Amino acid sequence: MPYKNTSGKEESEGKIIMNYFCRANCVSSKDKSITTYIVFEDNQKPFLTEDILRENQQFKEFMSDYKPKIVYVDYAVYSSEEKLDASTMPDVFEQVISNNSTFYSQGELTVENKTKAAKKKSKATGKIVLICCLCALLTGGLGLGGGYWIFKNFQNNPIIAPEPTQLSEDGMIIPEQTPIEADVEQITVSIDRSYSAIPTEDLELKGAIVDGKATITLPEFDKTDFFTHVSGYTWGFSSVPDGKKIEYYGGQSYDFTENKKLYRVLVKYGGGSGTKEDPYLIDYYDQLELMASEEARGYFKQTADIAFPEYASHVSINTVNELKSDPDSEFFEYDGNGFVIDNLDNPLFGTVSGATIKNVNIRNAVIQHDIYQDYGAIVCNAYNYQYKASNQSYTTGETLIKHCSVAHASIIIGEETEETTETEETTGEVVPPDLIEYDENGKVIEPDKTPKAEVKPTKVAQGYSIGGISGNGGQIEDCYVEDFGVTVNSEDYILNVGGISGKPANVINSAVFNYSANGNIFNAGGIVGSAAGSRMYDAKGQELPEYYGGNIQGCVARQVWFNNELSAGGIAAVGSSNAENPIISNCYANELYFGCGEYSKDGHHTLIQEGICGGILGSDGSLKYGHLITNDVSVAEKLVIGKKEKSKFDETVRQAPDYAFYQQNILTIINKNTINPNNPKEIFTGAFKFGDTEIYGDSNNGSLSYPEQIEDLFAKTIMEENANG
């Protein structure tokens, strides 16, 4: 490669002389950064050196303003026919890089601050030695090579006092030290650093004694530091050399009554031992990936909000399936503890059984796949396995998903095609006819309740289910889904789609707000796609004849948009179950916008065959028992059950105009204690309430009722919306 010539003119041979320049990203240990552009002179090789960088005016100002001890530089060199110089603006450089350049090389530099100011500061306050390197004992083999590199680059560093959030060379973020007068009684906490490749002085943290104790904040370890962080693990401190358990966590303040020496310890996850009394702690995204790689078992508790970086992809977590004689014995549990998991690109859990998943809040998830399977933002599949031997029965038990939320999320199957885009542009809102009509004498004309003809599927239906909380299975209680969409852009059809679950065991005290399902979908429901319930499987995964569940109680669906083919329902698309006495009770659905049916694909959106729509239930399936619908409120313009065969509703069900949903009288219906007449042991106690309009309602019309168990989830959703602009 020739050296650069800045003339920008053609040589005598007619060849173009290429000009070489680089873009350098400079980051200090104080988390300050700049990006500068350097044009190489005629007599320079097109490689960035420390000397060339130090001559750059922007870099000089950076070093003068922030006085960093160490600056890390990564750079890329480009060649171009464009004539560039030191006065060229940054946006011009970026345009050239994007359009008119050729990548030449890249590299890294480490630059020390050798200014007098830095040295003077070092002499004045150099009580703490910060010359350290990578721990040679790191598991996973990062070890000695990285430690030598760090030592080589840092051994001549000036010694300066720690500043707030300053990063030391061994990955510790040193907290700011409060000045202590010489005559004040104090306590010293020493952090052992014998793990360094070169013996290093202990880090000493001092605190003034007040009321017999000193409050001292311990340093924490930088999880973004490639050389010192171990993926899925956490550094902490122990008072015992070679300790196996974290006693003191970095970044936290503790009261000390005597001088203490602490030792660094590496533990799995964020701490804990995985028992019910001492669960594994989860506070960083890579710990979720460790759970996935190990097939998680035991107890887990999230202790901080977790946001996946753009470069990280989540692997759905599968749990170990354990058959137990006692269903209440120890099993898998994940407690989200009310914290948020942000930016997932895959469901949090894949296949689980006998698990408890609670207090999980998923935000801003975009799950897009070409693979057909069950999908839920939190759980894809929750299976219940059973094995019988002589007189003993072993089971995993049903999975409980409780007090969880999903907001600002989407699940997309397949890639959007030109045909699909055309259909979306021409569809528009499909408004059902007003079923409340009057004759010439002013009497109400009852709607035609003749069963509609069976819709014949035109394409292959894959027996999969999709939902906001779970795809298939699970006992779901006290959950909330807001701003959630499902789109299926593929040749075959997804069978069941629901705002809470495609096909759960049961759903109790849950709500859906602002939810849409579009594309190649057979059955779409506001709460569930199918209310058939779940079935048992043997230890080998073969289906057993036993069914259970199929109950939807204390639920609400509002602002629901569907564009599907076969069946649509405000609460459930398809009913009937092989479990006896299934019930849909204490629910309401309003603000329903259904475009259900089969349409031509010629661009004119001609309705070939109308689908089946119901305010509560779309239609019955082919299973043995129909649902009893009781103590529900349905929209007036739709039949309670779109196609009534086995299912039925009693006199407690009301069809109401839109304004009626904003009146407190609705509570007399949906809060009524429901006793299934066919199963008197099954009692539901309603717990709906009205709240502030800003929380769950309409600024024009007022408040709407909601299950009180999910009230705290609204505030989280609103806060997250504000945080995301």
GIBELKA-V357220 format. One record per backbone hydrogen bond with DSSP energy under -0.5 kcal/mol. CO is the residue of the C=O (numbers start at 0). NH is the residue of the N-H. E is the energy in kcal/mol with one decimal. If there is no record, write none. Layout:
CO | NH | E
CO | NH | E
This chain:
4 | 7 | -0.8
8 | 16 | -0.6
10 | 13 | -2.1
14 | 10 | -2.2
15 | 17 | -0.6
17 | 4 | -1.0
18 | 79 | -2.2
19 | 39 | -2.1
20 | 77 | -3.2
21 | 23 | -0.5
21 | 37 | -2.2
22 | 24 | -0.5
22 | 75 | -1.7
23 | 25 | -0.6
23 | 35 | -2.3
24 | 73 | -1.9
25 | 33 | -1.9
26 | 71 | -3.4
27 | 30 | -1.7
28 | 166 | -1.0
31 | 27 | -2.9
33 | 25 | -2.9
35 | 23 | -3.0
37 | 21 | -2.5
40 | 43 | -1.5
43 | 3 | -0.7
44 | 46 | -2.5
48 | 52 | -2.3
49 | 53 | -2.4
50 | 54 | -1.0
51 | 54 | -0.6
52 | 55 | -1.5
55 | 59 | -2.2
56 | 60 | -2.2
57 | 61 | -1.9
58 | 62 | -2.3
59 | 63 | -2.2
60 | 64 | -2.7
61 | 65 | -2.0
62 | 66 | -1.5
68 | 112 | -2.0
69 | 28 | -1.2
70 | 110 | -2.8
71 | 26 | -2.8
72 | 108 | -2.8
73 | 24 | -2.8
74 | 106 | -2.1
75 | 22 | -2.2
76 | 103 | -3.1
76 | 104 | -1.2
77 | 20 | -2.2
78 | 101 | -2.6
79 | 18 | -3.4
81 | 83 | -0.6
84 | 87 | -1.7
88 | 91 | -0.7
88 | 92 | -1.8
89 | 93 | -2.3
90 | 94 | -1.8
91 | 95 | -2.4
92 | 96 | -2.6
93 | 97 | -2.1
94 | 98 | -2.3
95 | 99 | -1.9
99 | 80 | -0.5
101 | 78 | -2.4
104 | 76 | -3.4
106 | 74 | -2.5
108 | 72 | -3.0
110 | 70 | -2.4
111 | 113 | -0.8
114 | 118 | -1.7
115 | 119 | -2.7
116 | 120 | -2.1
117 | 121 | -1.7
118 | 122 | -2.1
119 | 123 | -1.9
120 | 124 | -1.6
121 | 125 | -0.8
124 | 126 | -2.3
124 | 127 | -0.5
129 | 131 | -1.2
129 | 168 | -0.7
134 | 137 | -1.3
137 | 140 | -0.9
141 | 145 | -1.2
142 | 146 | -2.2
143 | 147 | -2.6
144 | 148 | -2.0
145 | 149 | -2.4
146 | 150 | -2.4
147 | 151 | -2.7
148 | 152 | -1.7
149 | 153 | -1.4
150 | 154 | -1.9
153 | 156 | -2.0
157 | 159 | -0.6
162 | 165 | -2.1
165 | 167 | -0.6
165 | 173 | -2.7
167 | 170 | -1.4
170 | 221 | -3.1
171 | 167 | -3.5
171 | 173 | -0.8
172 | 219 | -1.4
173 | 165 | -1.0
175 | 177 | -0.5
180 | 183 | -1.8
184 | 208 | -2.4
186 | 206 | -2.1
187 | 189 | -0.6
187 | 259 | -1.8
188 | 204 | -2.7
189 | 191 | -0.7
189 | 261 | -3.3
190 | 202 | -2.0
192 | 195 | -1.6
194 | 135 | -1.2
201 | 203 | -0.5
202 | 190 | -3.2
202 | 204 | -0.5
204 | 188 | -3.1
206 | 186 | -2.5
209 | 212 | -1.2
212 | 209 | -3.4
213 | 215 | -0.6
213 | 255 | -2.8
215 | 217 | -0.5
215 | 253 | -2.2
217 | 250 | -2.3
219 | 172 | -4.2
220 | 222 | -0.6
221 | 224 | -1.2
223 | 225 | -0.7
224 | 227 | -0.5
224 | 228 | -2.3
228 | 230 | -0.6
229 | 232 | -2.3
231 | 268 | -2.0
233 | 266 | -2.4
235 | 264 | -2.0
236 | 246 | -2.6
236 | 247 | -2.1
237 | 262 | -3.3
239 | 242 | -1.6
247 | 236 | -2.2
248 | 251 | -1.4
251 | 217 | -2.2
253 | 215 | -2.5
253 | 255 | -0.6
255 | 213 | -2.6
259 | 189 | -2.5
261 | 191 | -3.0
262 | 237 | -2.6
264 | 235 | -2.4
266 | 233 | -2.4
267 | 270 | -1.3
270 | 280 | -2.4
273 | 298 | -1.8
277 | 272 | -1.9
277 | 273 | -1.3
277 | 274 | -1.4
279 | 300 | -2.8
280 | 269 | -3.3
281 | 302 | -2.7
281 | 303 | -0.6
283 | 286 | -1.4
283 | 287 | -0.7
284 | 287 | -0.9
284 | 288 | -1.1
285 | 289 | -1.5
286 | 290 | -1.9
287 | 291 | -1.8
288 | 292 | -2.1
289 | 293 | -1.5
290 | 294 | -0.7
290 | 295 | -0.7
291 | 294 | -0.7
295 | 319 | -1.6
297 | 332 | -2.0
298 | 279 | -2.7
299 | 334 | -2.4
300 | 281 | -2.4
305 | 341 | -3.2
308 | 311 | -1.4
313 | 315 | -0.6
316 | 349 | -2.7
317 | 295 | -0.7
319 | 321 | -0.8
320 | 322 | -0.5
323 | 394 | -2.5
324 | 326 | -0.6
325 | 328 | -2.1
331 | 355 | -1.8
332 | 299 | -2.4
333 | 335 | -0.7
333 | 357 | -2.5
334 | 301 | -2.9
335 | 338 | -2.1
338 | 360 | -0.9
339 | 305 | -3.1
340 | 362 | -2.3
341 | 307 | -2.4
343 | 365 | -2.0
344 | 367 | -0.5
347 | 316 | -2.1
348 | 379 | -1.1
349 | 379 | -0.9
349 | 380 | -2.8
350 | 318 | -1.9
351 | 382 | -2.4
354 | 399 | -2.6
355 | 333 | -2.7
356 | 401 | -2.1
357 | 335 | -3.3
358 | 337 | -1.9
359 | 404 | -2.4
360 | 340 | -2.8
361 | 406 | -2.1
362 | 342 | -1.5
362 | 343 | -0.6
364 | 409 | -2.1
365 | 367 | -0.6
366 | 411 | -3.1
368 | 413 | -3.2
370 | 372 | -0.6
374 | 466 | -2.0
376 | 347 | -2.1
377 | 348 | -2.2
378 | 470 | -1.6
379 | 471 | -2.3
380 | 351 | -2.5
380 | 382 | -0.5
382 | 353 | -0.5
382 | 384 | -0.6
383 | 536 | -1.9
384 | 395 | -2.2
384 | 396 | -0.6
386 | 393 | -3.6
388 | 391 | -2.8
391 | 388 | -3.0
393 | 386 | -3.2
394 | 323 | -2.3
396 | 353 | -1.1
398 | 400 | -0.5
398 | 474 | -3.4
399 | 356 | -3.0
399 | 401 | -0.6
400 | 476 | -2.4
401 | 358 | -1.8
403 | 479 | -2.1
404 | 361 | -2.7
405 | 481 | -2.4
406 | 363 | -1.4
408 | 484 | -1.6
409 | 366 | -2.6
410 | 486 | -2.2
411 | 368 | -2.4
411 | 413 | -0.5
412 | 488 | -3.3
416 | 420 | -2.3
417 | 421 | -2.0
418 | 422 | -2.0
419 | 423 | -2.3
420 | 424 | -1.8
421 | 425 | -1.3
422 | 426 | -1.3
423 | 427 | -0.6
428 | 430 | -0.8
429 | 431 | -0.6
432 | 434 | -0.6
434 | 436 | -1.1
436 | 444 | -4.0
438 | 441 | -1.9
442 | 438 | -2.5
443 | 445 | -0.7
444 | 436 | -0.8
446 | 448 | -0.6
453 | 455 | -0.5
454 | 456 | -0.6
459 | 461 | -0.6
459 | 492 | -2.8
461 | 463 | -2.5
461 | 494 | -1.2
463 | 494 | -0.9
463 | 495 | -1.9
464 | 374 | -1.8
465 | 497 | -2.3
466 | 376 | -0.8
467 | 376 | -0.8
468 | 377 | -1.2
468 | 378 | -2.1
469 | 501 | -1.2
470 | 501 | -0.5
470 | 502 | -1.4
471 | 381 | -2.4
473 | 475 | -0.8
473 | 504 | -2.0
473 | 505 | -1.1
474 | 400 | -3.0
474 | 476 | -0.5
475 | 507 | -2.7
476 | 402 | -2.3
478 | 510 | -2.0
479 | 405 | -1.9
480 | 512 | -2.4
481 | 407 | -1.4
482 | 408 | -1.9
483 | 515 | -1.9
484 | 410 | -2.3
485 | 517 | -2.5
486 | 412 | -2.8
486 | 488 | -0.6
487 | 519 | -2.1
492 | 461 | -3.1
493 | 521 | -2.4
494 | 522 | -2.3
495 | 465 | -2.2
496 | 524 | -2.4
497 | 467 | -0.8
498 | 467 | -0.6
499 | 468 | -2.6
499 | 469 | -1.7
500 | 528 | -1.2
501 | 529 | -2.3
502 | 472 | -3.1
504 | 549 | -3.5
504 | 550 | -0.5
505 | 475 | -2.6
506 | 552 | -2.5
507 | 477 | -2.0
509 | 555 | -1.6
510 | 480 | -2.0
511 | 557 | -2.0
512 | 482 | -1.9
513 | 483 | -1.8
514 | 560 | -2.5
515 | 485 | -2.1
516 | 562 | -2.3
517 | 487 | -2.1
518 | 520 | -2.0
519 | 493 | -2.2
520 | 564 | -2.7
521 | 565 | -1.5
521 | 566 | -1.9
522 | 496 | -2.1
523 | 568 | -1.7
524 | 498 | -1.2
526 | 499 | -2.3
526 | 500 | -1.9
527 | 572 | -1.2
528 | 573 | -1.8
533 | 547 | -2.6
535 | 543 | -2.9
536 | 385 | -2.9
537 | 540 | -2.3
541 | 537 | -2.7
545 | 535 | -2.2
547 | 533 | -2.4
550 | 506 | -2.1
551 | 584 | -2.0
552 | 508 | -2.0
554 | 587 | -1.7
555 | 511 | -2.1
556 | 589 | -1.8
557 | 513 | -1.7
558 | 514 | -2.2
559 | 592 | -2.9
560 | 516 | -2.0
561 | 594 | -2.1
562 | 518 | -1.3
563 | 596 | -2.4
565 | 611 | -2.2
566 | 523 | -2.3
567 | 613 | -1.7
568 | 525 | -2.0
570 | 526 | -2.0
570 | 527 | -2.4
571 | 617 | -1.9
572 | 618 | -1.8
573 | 530 | -2.9
574 | 620 | -1.5
576 | 624 | -3.1
578 | 581 | -0.6
581 | 627 | -1.9
582 | 551 | -2.1
583 | 629 | -1.9
584 | 553 | -1.7
586 | 632 | -2.0
587 | 556 | -1.6
589 | 558 | -1.0
590 | 559 | -2.2
592 | 561 | -2.4
594 | 596 | -0.5
595 | 610 | -2.4
597 | 607 | -2.9
597 | 608 | -1.6
605 | 599 | -2.7
605 | 607 | -0.6
608 | 597 | -3.0
610 | 612 | -0.5
611 | 567 | -2.8
613 | 569 | -1.7
615 | 570 | -1.8
615 | 571 | -2.5
616 | 641 | -2.4
617 | 642 | -1.3
618 | 574 | -2.6
624 | 576 | -2.6
626 | 628 | -0.6
626 | 647 | -2.5
627 | 583 | -2.5
627 | 629 | -0.6
628 | 649 | -1.7
629 | 585 | -1.2
631 | 653 | -2.3
632 | 588 | -1.3
633 | 655 | -2.9
634 | 637 | -1.2
638 | 614 | -3.4
639 | 615 | -1.9
639 | 616 | -2.3
642 | 619 | -0.9
642 | 644 | -0.6
647 | 628 | -2.8
649 | 652 | -1.6
653 | 633 | -3.2
653 | 655 | -0.5
655 | 635 | -1.9
656 | 659 | -1.2
656 | 660 | -0.6
657 | 660 | -1.3
658 | 661 | -1.3
659 | 662 | -1.5
660 | 704 | -0.5
662 | 665 | -1.9
663 | 666 | -2.2
664 | 667 | -1.3
665 | 668 | -1.3
665 | 669 | -2.1
666 | 670 | -1.9
668 | 671 | -1.0
672 | 674 | -0.6
673 | 675 | -0.5
673 | 683 | -2.3
674 | 676 | -0.5
675 | 678 | -1.8
678 | 681 | -2.4
680 | 682 | -0.9
681 | 675 | -1.7
683 | 673 | -2.2
683 | 685 | -0.7
686 | 707 | -2.9
688 | 705 | -2.1
691 | 694 | -0.9
691 | 695 | -2.0
695 | 703 | -2.1
697 | 701 | -3.2
701 | 697 | -3.3
703 | 690 | -0.6
705 | 688 | -2.1
706 | 709 | -1.8
707 | 710 | -1.3
709 | 712 | -1.4
709 | 713 | -0.8
710 | 713 | -0.9
710 | 714 | -0.8
711 | 715 | -1.1
712 | 716 | -1.8
713 | 717 | -2.6
714 | 718 | -2.6
715 | 719 | -2.3
716 | 720 | -2.2
717 | 721 | -2.3
718 | 722 | -2.5
719 | 723 | -1.7
721 | 724 | -1.5
